[in-house]
Each structure stands twice: as structure tokens, then as C-alpha cells.
Amino acid sequence: MYRNLITAAVLLLMIHGKGWAQASISAQAFAEVIEALTAQENEQLSFGRFSPETNGGNIVVSPDGIRSAQGSVILASGVHNPGRFTITGAPNAAFTIQLPDAPAVLTHQGSNKTMVVDGWVSDPPSGAEANTSPDGSRLVSIGATLSVGPPDDNPVGIYAGTFQLTFFYN
């Protein structure tokens, strides 16, 4: 009997002990909605004026605006520049640039002949984390390579096309 009394006392202490070890609290949760990223094109990507000569080649425009030619392409004077964009969003926010996955096609306005743009590069680099400034903005520059055919494939005139960039928060 004494043994049953001790067992009952131990069980009673265990039941009450569990009750004393529990606690409840009302906790808080937090969320902050930030401004969506926007992009504005300040300057269009321009490979400038050139002559393809006999075999054509490539024209490279770097994100910092340096233009060079490869093959039989002869560069002429005139305006050329990287694409420049102002990214606006939350202050000091991390974001990433996704460059085009495929080449862009520039089409001649009279003959529908084409040239291809690829070899995309950016400053800040694509895939690397960049940050907006304390005022929430950041300048991004885009460069690329234009493949130029010989004069029969790329007659004199203006060529134009579009490409897609994506900017997203990290």
C-alpha cells in the first residue's frame, strides 16, 4: 500500500510539474512592403556608324563605352554608346541583372536584311549582386557584340531591334 501511495504521489507531481513548465506568450510578426524596381532607358545601345567592307566582322561596345572592330569592319566617326538605364527601387536594396538569354536581331528598315547582337555584358555584372544607392537609384550600362555581314548581306541604311533586360530584388 505504501508503494501505491508513493507511486500516486510521483505521478501527481509529474502531472503538475508539466503544467508548471509550460508558458504562453503573444508574439509579434513583421513585414515591410518596398517600392517595386523600375527601369528607365537613358541611352539606347548604339554601335554607331561603320562600313562592313569585303567580309564584315564584329563591332563590340563595352559597358564603359569603348568601341572596337574585328574583321574587315571600318569604324566611322559619330555617336556610339552602351545602353544606359536608371534602376529605381528601395534605398540600399540588393538587386540582380538578367541579360538577354538569346541574341537580338536588328533589321534593315528598307530590305529586311538583319544583323545579330549577342555577347551581352553589363556594369554591374549580370548575376552579381548590386545595390541601389541611399536614394534608391543605380545606373546600369549594357554592352554587346554586333555581328556584321559583307555589304551584300548588310546594305547601307539604318538597322533597329529590341532586347529584353530583367532587374529583380535578391
Steps between C-alpha positions, in 0.01 A plus 500: 500500500784730591643429157172600326489824701853593390419415135186719512696789657770477230239494222320800653829697515580409139161618378523828692870538407412500129241768560752721680759462214266637232469865399296690243581833339347720234777565246520756220568459128644763266499567124604796288370571152764675289483693175506284186810523282458713189737557209526798271706498180725808500700414185443236235772247423661636184778340296539825305597550138723254313573332167503117478753490210554164325441241773324676785592414856401613848459826688532487877368772731604455864289616797743790548451616139816371334431392140721266298479319167605152392528363145471736203264746675617862483370727778385851405467805721169576666302406805535156655426402858396221733139472606457696823215447743400649833367240742279636778374312805538478874804680651812282545318195358684209338399413144624289209508558124392228259631563149324364190505121468514517121641728233306805387436557131547842340301535179583732207216746453490465120604146406418297815861372504622434853795517738525317832588643842630266773791473744309709753698659787401743772634724773425395768551144371204276424427249776706690757325678783478878457347755734294809452637817655360660817257692277383170341656536153785341304644552152544181294693484170457226237746409226491232229646372174344570159567242225525673163488323163658612172337790307267268303360359826495835681421785261538868592225629730359497851455174694287484815371240746415441864630290786367407844672568833369392839586656836387329820551532875717237670 
